[in-house]
Amino acid sequence: MIHKANDISTDAVTIQGLRFAYPGSGAALGEIDIGLKRGKTLALLGPSGCGKTTLLRLIAGLLAPTQGRIWFAGTPVADAATGAFVPPERRNLGMVFQDYALWPHLTVAGNVAFPLEMRGLGRAERDGRVKAALARVGLSTYAERRVSDMSGGQQQRVAIARATVAEPDLVLFDEPLSNLDRELRETMVGELASLVAQLGLTALYVTHDQSEAFSLAHEVAVMRGGKIEQLAPPENLADQPGSAAVAEFLRLGAVVAVTKGEGGWRLPGTDIRLPEPPIGNPRRVLIPSRDVRPGEGPLNLTGQVRASVFRGDGHLITFHVGPADAGFDLSFVAPNRAAIGAEIALHIDPAVLRWFAE
């Protein structure tokens, strides 16, 4: 599994105390500690500017850390204290980029064979490996086609074949599907997940797309402001977000400030009373969208429908709780369309509320 770095000898990648600052600017990365086991996939998930691509570039050897150390399989590849630094071409990496980074004048086979040529492999072995790599991504009949004549999805498959043809110890994916349309992206996520599992790859996957991260990774590191806000399996992130910031970024529901009065804890702008929180001095509470149900129950929410949008698996309804100039919005999926402006009653089990002290 992926974990905080502690056992260098058994990790494919170990990162301890990693910091990085671009010259003349503030820190791009705070202190990062990660251990990635062989055969596992870690997704770095977060908005633009959170530091996820910078962390990938440090692991790739495209940047040197300001502080801290990186090991591959127990061997140091970067150490700011000693100045030790192994260049990218000696880290046995495969990389898949957002813009594919293919040679437009080469054929598909020529692009895939390039890393093998750089390693000095003979022609017969190169041809065999290229043929196998193209078969894995469904491009066996495209070997002699120029990549400039291929679609975006086909070019991405070529990039994946090239990244895996040399059987690297680690494959780095830098938002590889972001240039594809939604339908193709969903197809490619499934194919990529199957390929990573089939080859038993150790992978680091950078994305701003939650569905990609949750579909592909054994664990996900949610990044914010150059730091890892929470590192956990996708199921744990959805069930137990570690902070209000994580809950908001993952769009798990309404994260609402709470106040305490004579009658106990309340939601802002309402008379809704909340159960006694399990933590001292809470500031905010998450009302998970997936646990909201129509009708009456232990904790009732009454609101006015603001939007109702059909999205294939049901109607995404957004309703407002409290006065128009206060209160909060909450969205949930319902089987039927709701009329704009209609008053609806919902309920939620108080046990699923998630409280935050920050």
DOMARKOL-650404 format. One record per residue (C-alpha): x, y, z; residue in one letter; residue number from 1. Coordinates in nm, 2 decimals. Example, Ala and Ser with C-alpha at 12.3 -4.5 7.8 and 13.67 -1.06 7.14 Angstrom:
BEGIN
ATOM      u      v      w rest  nr
ATOM   1.23  -0.45   0.78    a   1
ATOM   1.37  -0.11   0.71    s   2
This chain:
BEGIN
ATOM      u      v      w rest  nr
ATOM   0.00   0.00   0.00    m   1
ATOM   0.09   0.37   0.00    i   2
ATOM   0.18   0.52   0.33    h   3
ATOM   0.39   0.77   0.51    k   4
ATOM   0.75   0.68   0.44    a   5
ATOM   0.90   0.45   0.69    n   6
ATOM   1.05   0.14   0.52    d   7
ATOM   1.29   0.23   0.25    i   8
ATOM   1.39  -0.12   0.18    s   9
ATOM   1.05  -0.24   0.07    t  10
ATOM   0.92   0.08  -0.11    d  11
ATOM   0.94   0.13  -0.48    a  12
ATOM   0.95   0.50  -0.40    v  13
ATOM   1.03   0.67  -0.07    t  14
ATOM   1.01   1.04  -0.01    i  15
ATOM   1.12   1.20   0.32    q  16
ATOM   1.10   1.56   0.43    g  17
ATOM   1.08   1.68   0.07    l  18
ATOM   1.05   2.06   0.01    r  19
ATOM   1.09   2.26  -0.30    f  20
ATOM   1.10   2.64  -0.38    a  21
ATOM   1.14   2.80  -0.72    y  22
ATOM   1.41   3.07  -0.72    p  23
ATOM   1.28   3.41  -0.62    g  24
ATOM   0.94   3.28  -0.51    s  25
ATOM   0.78   3.11  -0.21    g  26
ATOM   0.78   2.74  -0.14    a  27
ATOM   0.60   2.54  -0.40    a  28
ATOM   0.60   2.23  -0.18    l  29
ATOM   0.59   2.19   0.19    g  30
ATOM   0.72   1.89   0.37    e  31
ATOM   0.62   1.57   0.18    i  32
ATOM   0.66   1.22   0.32    d  33
ATOM   0.53   0.93   0.11    i  34
ATOM   0.61   0.56   0.07    g  35
ATOM   0.48   0.38  -0.24    l  36
ATOM   0.49   0.00  -0.25    k  37
ATOM   0.57  -0.20  -0.57    r  38
ATOM   0.27  -0.27  -0.79    g  39
ATOM   0.06   0.00  -0.64    k  40
ATOM  -0.08   0.33  -0.79    t  41
ATOM  -0.09   0.66  -0.61    l  42
ATOM  -0.29   0.95  -0.75    a  43
ATOM  -0.19   1.31  -0.67    l  44
ATOM  -0.52   1.49  -0.68    l  45
ATOM  -0.58   1.87  -0.65    g  46
ATOM  -0.65   2.19  -0.83    p  47
ATOM  -0.41   2.38  -1.05    s  48
ATOM  -0.12   2.52  -0.86    g  49
ATOM  -0.14   2.29  -0.56    c  50
ATOM   0.20   2.14  -0.62    g  51
ATOM   0.11   1.80  -0.77    k  52
ATOM   0.30   1.84  -1.10    t  53
ATOM   0.60   1.99  -0.91    t  54
ATOM   0.61   1.67  -0.70    l  55
ATOM   0.60   1.45  -1.01    l  56
ATOM   0.88   1.65  -1.17    r  57
ATOM   1.09   1.60  -0.85    l  58
ATOM   1.03   1.23  -0.86    i  59
ATOM   1.11   1.22  -1.23    a  60
ATOM   1.44   1.40  -1.18    g  61
ATOM   1.34   1.71  -1.38    l  62
ATOM   1.38   1.92  -1.07    l  63
ATOM   1.62   1.88  -0.77    a  64
ATOM   1.47   1.92  -0.42    p  65
ATOM   1.55   2.22  -0.20    t  66
ATOM   1.53   1.99   0.10    q  67
ATOM   1.47   1.62   0.17    g  68
ATOM   1.55   1.29   0.00    r  69
ATOM   1.40   1.05  -0.26    i  70
ATOM   1.48   0.68  -0.28    w  71
ATOM   1.39   0.43  -0.56    f  72
ATOM   1.39   0.07  -0.43    a  73
ATOM   1.62   0.17  -0.14    g  74
ATOM   1.87   0.36  -0.36    t  75
ATOM   1.89   0.74  -0.32    p  76
ATOM   1.82   0.93  -0.64    v  77
ATOM   1.80   1.28  -0.48    a  78
ATOM   1.94   1.41  -0.16    d  79
ATOM   1.95   1.79  -0.10    a  80
ATOM   2.18   1.75   0.20    a  81
ATOM   2.45   1.57   0.01    t  82
ATOM   2.39   1.70  -0.34    g  83
ATOM   2.33   1.35  -0.47    a  84
ATOM   2.12   1.35  -0.78    f  85
ATOM   2.05   1.08  -1.04    v  86
ATOM   1.93   1.22  -1.38    p  87
ATOM   1.60   1.11  -1.53    p  88
ATOM   1.75   0.88  -1.79    e  89
ATOM   1.91   0.67  -1.52    r  90
ATOM   1.59   0.64  -1.30    r  91
ATOM   1.43   0.36  -1.51    n  92
ATOM   1.11   0.56  -1.55    l  93
ATOM   0.83   0.57  -1.80    g  94
ATOM   0.64   0.89  -1.85    m  95
ATOM   0.30   0.98  -2.01    v  96
ATOM   0.24   1.35  -2.06    f  97
ATOM  -0.07   1.56  -2.11    q  98
ATOM   0.04   1.67  -2.46    d  99
ATOM   0.16   1.31  -2.55    y 100
ATOM   0.52   1.44  -2.64    a 101
ATOM   0.54   1.22  -2.95    l 102
ATOM   0.77   1.26  -3.25    w 103
ATOM   0.53   1.36  -3.53    p 104
ATOM   0.78   1.26  -3.81    h 105
ATOM   0.81   0.91  -3.68    l 106
ATOM   0.58   0.61  -3.72    t 107
ATOM   0.40   0.46  -3.43    v 108
ATOM   0.66   0.18  -3.41    a 109
ATOM   0.94   0.44  -3.43    g 110
ATOM   0.80   0.64  -3.13    n 111
ATOM   0.75   0.33  -2.92    v 112
ATOM   1.09   0.19  -3.00    a 113
ATOM   1.27   0.52  -2.91    f 114
ATOM   1.34   0.44  -2.54    p 115
ATOM   1.47   0.10  -2.64    l 116
ATOM   1.71   0.25  -2.89    e 117
ATOM   1.83   0.49  -2.62    m 118
ATOM   1.91   0.18  -2.41    r 119
ATOM   2.11   0.02  -2.69    g 120
ATOM   1.88  -0.28  -2.74    l 121
ATOM   1.93  -0.48  -3.06    g 122
ATOM   1.69  -0.47  -3.35    r 123
ATOM   1.53  -0.81  -3.30    a 124
ATOM   1.46  -0.75  -2.93    e 125
ATOM   1.33  -0.39  -3.00    r 126
ATOM   1.09  -0.52  -3.27    d 127
ATOM   0.96  -0.79  -3.03    g 128
ATOM   0.90  -0.55  -2.74    r 129
ATOM   0.74  -0.29  -2.97    v 130
ATOM   0.50  -0.55  -3.11    k 131
ATOM   0.40  -0.66  -2.76    a 132
ATOM   0.35  -0.31  -2.64    a 133
ATOM   0.13  -0.21  -2.93    l 134
ATOM  -0.08  -0.52  -2.88    a 135
ATOM  -0.14  -0.43  -2.52    r 136
ATOM  -0.29  -0.10  -2.62    v 137
ATOM  -0.48  -0.23  -2.92    g 138
ATOM  -0.26  -0.07  -3.19    l 139
ATOM  -0.10  -0.38  -3.35    s 140
ATOM  -0.22  -0.28  -3.70    t 141
ATOM  -0.10   0.08  -3.66    y 142
ATOM   0.28   0.02  -3.64    a 143
ATOM   0.37   0.19  -3.97    e 144
ATOM   0.12   0.48  -3.94    r 145
ATOM   0.25   0.83  -3.86    r 146
ATOM   0.13   0.96  -3.53    v 147
ATOM   0.04   1.29  -3.69    s 148
ATOM  -0.24   1.11  -3.88    d 149
ATOM  -0.39   0.96  -3.56    m 150
ATOM  -0.67   1.08  -3.33    s 151
ATOM  -0.60   1.21  -2.98    g 152
ATOM  -0.71   0.88  -2.82    g 153
ATOM  -0.49   0.68  -3.05    q 154
ATOM  -0.19   0.91  -2.98    q 155
ATOM  -0.25   0.87  -2.61    q 156
ATOM  -0.23   0.49  -2.66    r 157
ATOM   0.10   0.53  -2.84    v 158
ATOM   0.23   0.74  -2.55    a 159
ATOM   0.13   0.47  -2.30    i 160
ATOM   0.29   0.19  -2.52    a 161
ATOM   0.61   0.40  -2.53    r 162
ATOM   0.61   0.46  -2.15    a 163
ATOM   0.57   0.08  -2.07    t 164
ATOM   0.77  -0.08  -2.36    v 165
ATOM   1.10  -0.09  -2.15    a 166
ATOM   0.92  -0.24  -1.85    e 167
ATOM   1.02   0.05  -1.62    p 168
ATOM   1.02   0.03  -1.24    d 169
ATOM   0.79   0.33  -1.22    l 170
ATOM   0.55   0.50  -1.46    v 171
ATOM   0.46   0.87  -1.41    l 172
ATOM   0.13   1.00  -1.56    f 173
ATOM   0.10   1.37  -1.58    d 174
ATOM  -0.28   1.45  -1.65    e 175
ATOM  -0.26   1.21  -1.95    p 176
ATOM  -0.63   1.22  -2.04    l 177
ATOM  -0.71   1.59  -1.99    s 178
ATOM  -0.70   1.67  -2.36    n 179
ATOM  -0.96   1.41  -2.45    l 180
ATOM  -1.33   1.46  -2.46    d 181
ATOM  -1.54   1.33  -2.17    r 182
ATOM  -1.67   1.01  -2.34    e 183
ATOM  -1.32   0.91  -2.46    l 184
ATOM  -1.17   1.00  -2.13    r 185
ATOM  -1.41   0.77  -1.95    e 186
ATOM  -1.32   0.49  -2.19    t 187
ATOM  -0.95   0.55  -2.15    m 188
ATOM  -0.96   0.55  -1.77    v 189
ATOM  -1.10   0.19  -1.78    g 190
ATOM  -0.84   0.08  -2.03    e 191
ATOM  -0.56   0.24  -1.84    l 192
ATOM  -0.67   0.09  -1.51    a 193
ATOM  -0.68  -0.26  -1.68    s 194
ATOM  -0.33  -0.21  -1.83    l 195
ATOM  -0.17  -0.09  -1.51    v 196
ATOM  -0.32  -0.39  -1.33    a 197
ATOM  -0.23  -0.64  -1.61    q 198
ATOM   0.14  -0.52  -1.61    l 199
ATOM   0.16  -0.49  -1.23    g 200
ATOM   0.30  -0.14  -1.27    l 201
ATOM   0.40   0.09  -0.99    t 202
ATOM   0.25   0.42  -1.10    a 203
ATOM   0.21   0.78  -0.99    l 204
ATOM  -0.09   0.95  -1.15    y 205
ATOM  -0.13   1.33  -1.15    v 206
ATOM  -0.48   1.46  -1.21    t 207
ATOM  -0.74   1.73  -1.11    h 208
ATOM  -1.02   1.49  -1.19    d 209
ATOM  -1.16   1.31  -0.89    q 210
ATOM  -1.33   1.02  -1.09    s 211
ATOM  -0.99   0.94  -1.26    e 212
ATOM  -0.81   0.93  -0.93    a 213
ATOM  -1.07   0.72  -0.76    f 214
ATOM  -1.09   0.48  -1.06    s 215
ATOM  -0.72   0.42  -1.10    l 216
ATOM  -0.55   0.45  -0.76    a 217
ATOM  -0.51   0.23  -0.46    h 218
ATOM  -0.46   0.55  -0.26    e 219
ATOM  -0.51   0.92  -0.33    v 220
ATOM  -0.32   1.21  -0.20    a 221
ATOM  -0.54   1.52  -0.19    v 222
ATOM  -0.30   1.82  -0.23    m 223
ATOM  -0.36   2.18  -0.13    r 224
ATOM  -0.12   2.47  -0.11    g 225
ATOM   0.19   2.26  -0.17    g 226
ATOM   0.11   2.00   0.10    k 227
ATOM  -0.07   1.67   0.12    i 228
ATOM  -0.40   1.75   0.29    e 229
ATOM  -0.50   1.38   0.32    q 230
ATOM  -0.36   1.05   0.20    l 231
ATOM  -0.60   0.75   0.20    a 232
ATOM  -0.78   0.49  -0.01    p 233
ATOM  -1.06   0.65  -0.23    p 234
ATOM  -1.33   0.48  -0.01    e 235
ATOM  -1.19   0.64   0.30    n 236
ATOM  -1.17   0.98   0.15    l 237
ATOM  -1.54   0.96   0.06    a 238
ATOM  -1.64   0.82   0.40    d 239
ATOM  -1.40   1.01   0.63    q 240
ATOM  -1.27   1.33   0.48    p 241
ATOM  -0.99   1.45   0.71    g 242
ATOM  -1.08   1.82   0.68    s 243
ATOM  -1.34   2.06   0.55    a 244
ATOM  -1.11   2.15   0.26    a 245
ATOM  -1.10   1.79   0.15    v 246
ATOM  -1.48   1.75   0.18    a 247
ATOM  -1.53   2.07  -0.03    e 248
ATOM  -1.28   1.98  -0.30    f 249
ATOM  -1.43   1.63  -0.34    l 250
ATOM  -1.78   1.78  -0.35    r 251
ATOM  -1.91   1.54  -0.09    l 252
ATOM  -2.20   1.76   0.02    g 253
ATOM  -2.26   2.09   0.20    a 254
ATOM  -1.99   2.20   0.44    v 255
ATOM  -2.17   2.44   0.67    v 256
ATOM  -2.06   2.66   0.96    a 257
ATOM  -2.23   2.58   1.29    v 258
ATOM  -2.32   2.79   1.59    t 259
ATOM  -2.41   2.71   1.95    k 260
ATOM  -2.69   2.87   2.14    g 261
ATOM  -2.91   2.80   2.44    e 262
ATOM  -3.07   2.51   2.26    g 263
ATOM  -2.75   2.35   2.14    g 264
ATOM  -2.59   2.34   1.80    w 265
ATOM  -2.77   2.48   1.50    r 266
ATOM  -2.72   2.53   1.12    l 267
ATOM  -2.69   2.90   1.02    p 268
ATOM  -3.01   3.09   0.94    g 269
ATOM  -3.23   2.80   1.05    t 270
ATOM  -3.39   2.65   1.36    d 271
ATOM  -3.25   2.31   1.28    i 272
ATOM  -3.10   2.16   1.59    r 273
ATOM  -2.80   1.93   1.55    l 274
ATOM  -2.69   1.64   1.78    p 275
ATOM  -2.41   1.69   2.02    e 276
ATOM  -2.09   1.67   1.82    p 277
ATOM  -1.83   1.41   1.89    p 278
ATOM  -1.55   1.67   1.90    i 279
ATOM  -1.49   1.97   2.11    g 280
ATOM  -1.55   2.32   1.97    n 281
ATOM  -1.65   2.23   1.61    p 282
ATOM  -1.66   2.50   1.35    r 283
ATOM  -1.81   2.33   1.05    r 284
ATOM  -2.01   2.02   0.96    v 285
ATOM  -2.04   1.81   0.64    l 286
ATOM  -2.39   1.71   0.53    i 287
ATOM  -2.31   1.43   0.28    p 288
ATOM  -2.52   1.45  -0.03    s 289
ATOM  -2.53   1.08  -0.08    r 290
ATOM  -2.71   1.03   0.26    d 291
ATOM  -2.99   1.28   0.20    v 292
ATOM  -3.33   1.12   0.16    r 293
ATOM  -3.68   1.26   0.08    p 294
ATOM  -3.93   1.26   0.36    g 295
ATOM  -3.93   1.28   0.73    e 296
ATOM  -3.65   1.13   0.96    g 297
ATOM  -3.43   1.19   1.26    p 298
ATOM  -3.29   1.52   1.12    l 299
ATOM  -3.52   1.71   0.89    n 300
ATOM  -3.41   1.97   0.63    l 301
ATOM  -3.67   2.18   0.46    t 302
ATOM  -3.57   2.38   0.16    g 303
ATOM  -3.66   2.54  -0.18    q 304
ATOM  -3.56   2.39  -0.51    v 305
ATOM  -3.32   2.61  -0.70    r 306
ATOM  -3.22   2.37  -0.99    a 307
ATOM  -3.32   2.03  -1.12    s 308
ATOM  -3.10   1.88  -1.39    v 309
ATOM  -3.13   1.54  -1.55    f 310
ATOM  -2.78   1.37  -1.58    r 311
ATOM  -2.85   1.02  -1.69    g 312
ATOM  -2.86   0.84  -1.36    d 313
ATOM  -3.12   1.06  -1.21    g 314
ATOM  -3.20   1.42  -1.15    h 315
ATOM  -2.94   1.64  -0.97    l 316
ATOM  -3.15   1.86  -0.75    i 317
ATOM  -3.01   2.17  -0.57    t 318
ATOM  -3.21   2.31  -0.29    f 319
ATOM  -3.16   2.60  -0.05    h 320
ATOM  -3.20   2.56   0.33    v 321
ATOM  -3.27   2.88   0.53    g 322
ATOM  -3.35   3.24   0.42    p 323
ATOM  -3.26   3.35   0.07    a 324
ATOM  -2.98   3.58   0.19    d 325
ATOM  -2.83   3.32   0.43    a 326
ATOM  -2.85   2.95   0.48    g 327
ATOM  -2.68   2.71   0.24    f 328
ATOM  -2.72   2.50  -0.08    d 329
ATOM  -2.72   2.12  -0.09    l 330
ATOM  -2.74   1.90  -0.40    s 331
ATOM  -2.85   1.53  -0.42    f 332
ATOM  -2.97   1.29  -0.68    v 333
ATOM  -3.34   1.20  -0.70    a 334
ATOM  -3.53   0.97  -0.94    p 335
ATOM  -3.78   1.24  -1.04    n 336
ATOM  -3.75   1.60  -1.16    r 337
ATOM  -3.84   1.87  -0.90    a 338
ATOM  -4.02   2.20  -0.99    a 339
ATOM  -3.81   2.51  -0.94    i 340
ATOM  -3.92   2.70  -0.63    g 341
ATOM  -4.10   2.40  -0.48    a 342
ATOM  -4.07   2.34  -0.11    e 343
ATOM  -3.93   1.99  -0.03    i 344
ATOM  -3.86   1.81   0.29    a 345
ATOM  -3.55   1.59   0.33    l 346
ATOM  -3.40   1.39   0.61    h 347
ATOM  -3.06   1.26   0.71    i 348
ATOM  -2.93   1.03   0.97    d 349
ATOM  -2.73   1.24   1.23    p 350
ATOM  -2.47   0.96   1.26    a 351
ATOM  -2.34   1.04   0.90    v 352
ATOM  -2.26   1.40   0.98    l 353
ATOM  -1.89   1.48   0.97    r 354
ATOM  -1.76   1.75   1.21    w 355
ATOM  -1.45   1.96   1.17    f 356
ATOM  -1.28   2.17   1.43    a 357
ATOM  -1.08   2.39   1.19    e 358
